Structures are given as structure tokens and as C-alpha cells.
Amino acid sequence: MSENRAKGIKQSFGSIDPYQFEKFIAELWERQGWEAEVTTESQDAGIDVLVRKSNPFNQTQVIQVKRNAPENKVSSSKIQQYASLKRQVPEADSVIVVTTSDFTSHAMDRASELNVKTINGDSLLEIIDDVDAYDLVDRYVDQPIDDTPTDETNNDDAPKFQSTRDDPSSVNSGNEVRVETDEEMSTEEAILAVGQGLLALGFILLIVFLVVRVFVF
């Protein structure tokens, strides 16, 4: 896949309606030999796509799809939340989180601990290339992806794709945009570390107090 085409596809993801993007992911998995089912918009209970296949053995995977802006990375708290989706499908073997952006380093660590599979924007492009699903991309985006090489010194003629919709995954319940980054998660973990340190210090002071009390009294 050329660099120009990869950039165009990434940008074009923003023009796809979130529910339509879930359907796109379902069809992409079908191209890989899975039977895919997109859950209804009002009754998905957090599960976006359910995929199954019986060859070479029975497998069931739960897919959570995040059509995020490039700067809106999936955080470790989201991974923790999505890992629980497996309980909703007793026969599920694994949970997959697919995002058009990326994952924070803490999210990757948490995913490894919880056995959650992660697919970022670059990995998604590799899947599209492996199964030659460019026709699928063109069908779901607002316009075809132009693969014409461009002069690197002048990108004025490069295809431009502009999203006309806000990314709902970057908006919280208070309608304020919240971008989750490694820096944010590091702050949360720093607070947790301080709390654990204070707890340990309190325990040590308690032991010292008891020892002093025994020898003094």
C-alpha cells in the first residue's frame, strides 16, 4: 500500500457514520473467513460486532469498534471496560478492540494482562491490504481513495477527506471533548502510587509506635 493511499484511507474513516463503520469492520472480517453479525444500535450492550467461524475449530470473538480521531487514543480504563464484554457472550474466546487511532502504552500493557487483542489504525490498514478490501473502503467512504502518486514537495493536489461529523467516542457525558493520552494516564497512576506509598508509610509508623510503646511502658 502506497503512503498516499494509506493516508487517504485513514483520513476517510472520519467521514463514515459510526454505525456504518461497524458494518465495515464486520464485512472486513467476513473477507477473512468469519461470519459476522453487527449488533443493533439500540441493543448492543457495548458489543459492536460478533464474529464466528468453525474452521479449523469453533471460535467466537467480540469486537469493540472505536472510530476515533488520530489524537484520541484508547486508554487503559477503556480496555478494562471492554474486557468485561466477554462475559455477555459465554462462548466468546476473546475480545478485540479495533480503533482508527492508537492505544496508550498503559492501554497496551492492560490489554496484555487481560488478554484483549488490539488493532490500531496501522494494523487495520494492513488487514485491508492483506485481503485486498479497497473496494470495501470505497463503498463505505464518501469518495474513492486516489492512489495517484503525488509530489512530496507539493501536497496541494493530494486527496483531502474531511469528516462532517463529530467523533462521539471523544465526547463524554458532559459534552466536553476529552482526549486520553499517555500523559493523562501517567498522572492517574502517579496518584495511585502516592496513595499506596502513604498507606505503606502509615503501616510502618504504626509498627514503630507499637514497638516504642512496648519498650517504654
MOBELNOR-V949169 format. One record per residue. D_CENTER is the distance of its C-alpha to the mean C-alpha in Angstrom with 1 decimal. Layout:
BEGIN
D_CENTER / D_CENTER
END
This chain:
BEGIN
22.5 / 24.1 / 22.5 / 23.6 / 22.1 / 18.7 / 18.8 / 20.0 / 17.4 / 14.5 / 16.6 / 17.5 / 14.0 / 14.8 / 17.9 / 16.6 / 16.8 / 13.5 / 15.4 / 16.8 / 13.5 / 12.8 / 16.3 / 15.6 / 12.9 / 15.6 / 18.3 / 16.5 / 16.4 / 20.0 / 20.9 / 20.0 / 22.3 / 20.4 / 21.6 / 18.8 / 19.1 / 17.3 / 17.9 / 19.9 / 18.6 / 20.8 / 20.6 / 17.1 / 17.0 / 13.2 / 13.0 / 12.2 / 13.6 / 16.0 / 17.2 / 20.4 / 22.9 / 26.1 / 26.9 / 27.5 / 26.8 / 25.1 / 21.4 / 19.0 / 15.2 / 13.0 / 10.0 / 7.5 / 6.7 / 5.3 / 8.1 / 8.0 / 11.0 / 11.2 / 12.1 / 9.6 / 7.2 / 4.9 / 8.1 / 9.9 / 11.2 / 8.1 / 7.8 / 11.5 / 11.4 / 9.4 / 11.7 / 14.6 / 13.8 / 15.7 / 18.8 / 19.0 / 19.7 / 22.3 / 22.3 / 18.6 / 18.3 / 14.6 / 11.2 / 8.5 / 4.8 / 4.8 / 3.9 / 7.4 / 7.2 / 6.5 / 6.2 / 9.5 / 12.2 / 12.5 / 9.0 / 9.9 / 13.3 / 12.3 / 10.3 / 13.6 / 15.7 / 14.3 / 14.0 / 10.4 / 9.6 / 6.7 / 6.9 / 6.6 / 9.0 / 12.0 / 11.5 / 11.1 / 14.3 / 15.9 / 15.5 / 17.0 / 19.8 / 20.5 / 21.2 / 22.7 / 20.7 / 21.8 / 23.9 / 21.0 / 19.2 / 22.6 / 23.1 / 20.0 / 20.1 / 23.1 / 24.9 / 25.1 / 23.6 / 26.6 / 26.8 / 30.1 / 30.3 / 30.8 / 32.9 / 30.7 / 33.3 / 32.9 / 29.7 / 31.3 / 31.5 / 27.8 / 26.1 / 24.3 / 21.7 / 21.4 / 19.1 / 21.4 / 19.0 / 17.2 / 13.4 / 13.6 / 10.2 / 11.9 / 15.0 / 16.1 / 19.0 / 21.5 / 20.4 / 19.8 / 17.0 / 15.1 / 13.1 / 11.5 / 12.7 / 14.1 / 17.4 / 16.6 / 15.3 / 18.4 / 20.6 / 19.4 / 20.1 / 23.3 / 24.5 / 23.9 / 25.8 / 28.6 / 28.9 / 29.2 / 31.7 / 33.8 / 33.9 / 35.1 / 37.7 / 39.0 / 39.5 / 41.4 / 43.6 / 44.4 / 45.6 / 47.7 / 49.2 / 50.2 / 51.7 / 53.7 / 54.9 / 56.2 / 58.2 / 59.5 / 60.4
END
